[in-house]
């Protein structure tokens, strides 16, 4: 846990951040297919709360 905190502090000190692409749950299969094709520029984040789960 301490090492993780050191890394996060380092990133904050340098102004670094992760670039993400937020996708809804109905796009999850496409996201996996894109990862398999190495067609991903940013990290995927699934937006479960904002997805229509009906």
DOMIKOL-467263 format. One record per residue (C-alpha): residue number from 1; residue in one letter; x, y, z. Coordinates in nm, 3 decimals, m for minus. Example, Ala and Ser with C-alpha at 12.3 -4.5 7.8 and 13.67 -1.06 7.14 Angstrom:
! residues 2
     i   aa         X         Y         Z
     1    a     1.230    m0.450     0.780
     2    s     1.367    m0.106     0.714
END
This chain:
! residues 54
     i   aa         X         Y         Z
     1    x     0.000     0.000     0.000
     2    x     0.285     0.238     0.078
     3    x     0.442     0.182    m0.266
     4    x     0.109     0.257    m0.433
     5    x     0.080     0.582    m0.236
     6    x     0.435     0.679    m0.342
     7    x     0.350     0.622    m0.708
     8    x     0.027     0.821    m0.681
     9    x     0.209     1.104    m0.504
    10    x     0.477     1.104    m0.776
    11    x     0.211     1.123    m1.050
    12    x     0.035     1.409    m0.869
    13    x     0.364     1.595    m0.819
    14    x     0.445     1.568    m1.191
    15    x     0.090     1.646    m1.307
    16    x     0.052     1.306    m1.475
    17    x    m0.279     1.134    m1.530
    18    x    m0.427     0.830    m1.702
    19    x    m0.613     0.880    m2.025
    20    x    m0.939     0.687    m2.029
    21    x    m1.230     0.613    m2.259
    22    x    m1.557     0.577    m2.069
    23    x    m1.796     0.325    m2.228
    24    x    m2.144     0.209    m2.135
    25    x    m2.214    m0.156    m2.050
    26    x    m2.383    m0.220    m2.384
    27    x    m2.049    m0.143    m2.551
    28    x    m1.851    m0.389    m2.333
    29    x    m1.834    m0.664    m2.598
    30    x    m1.708    m0.415    m2.857
    31    x    m1.451    m0.290    m2.608
    32    x    m1.319    m0.645    m2.555
    33    x    m1.303    m0.700    m2.931
    34    x    m1.109    m0.376    m2.972
    35    x    m0.864    m0.480    m2.700
    36    x    m0.806    m0.812    m2.879
    37    x    m0.730    m0.620    m3.201
    38    x    m0.499    m0.378    m3.015
    39    x    m0.730    m0.098    m3.132
    40    x    m0.730     0.080    m2.797
    41    x    m0.564     0.413    m2.737
    42    x    m0.676     0.469    m2.376
    43    x    m0.785     0.258    m2.081
    44    x    m1.148     0.153    m2.095
    45    x    m1.369     0.239    m1.796
    46    x    m1.714     0.079    m1.787
    47    x    m1.984     0.326    m1.684
    48    x    m2.212     0.088    m1.496
    49    x    m2.406     0.362    m1.315
    50    x    m2.483     0.551    m1.636
    51    x    m2.574     0.241    m1.836
    52    x    m2.926     0.129    m1.911
    53    x    m2.925    m0.212    m1.740
    54    x    m3.289    m0.304    m1.812
END
